[in-house]
Amino acid sequence: MEHPAYEVATQVRADEDSIDETLTQMAELQQKLVQARATMNISVTTGHAAFEQLAAALQSRIAAGGS
């Protein structure tokens, strides 16, 4: 019984690490979007769709971590 429980715990931890890494990369992407928008003088409304897509992906990833 201990061995299967250990395997499950190990997999859960690996999944949590993957989620953390993905969230970090998404935060970096958001920062790059902000920087690109500022550098290229893109209006908030023009660049908003990219932020909405990133936010939706972020919410999905967070939800995956909670299940």
Residue, then its C-alpha position, 0 to 999 in steps of 0.5 A: m500500500e505504501h508504494p502505490a501511495y508514494e507513486v501517486a504522491t510523486q506524480v502529484r508533486a510533479d504535476e504541481d511543479s509543472i503547474d508552477e512552471t507554467l504559471t511562471q512562464m505565463a507571468e513572464l509572457q504577460q510582462k513581455l506583452v506589457q513591454a511590447r505594447a508600451t514599446m510599440n505604442i499599442s493602445v490598450t484596446t488593441g492589445h486587450a485581446a491578447f491579455e484576455q486570451l492569456a487570462a483565460a489560459l491562466q484561469s484554466r491552468i489554475a483550475a487544473g491545479g485545483s482538481 
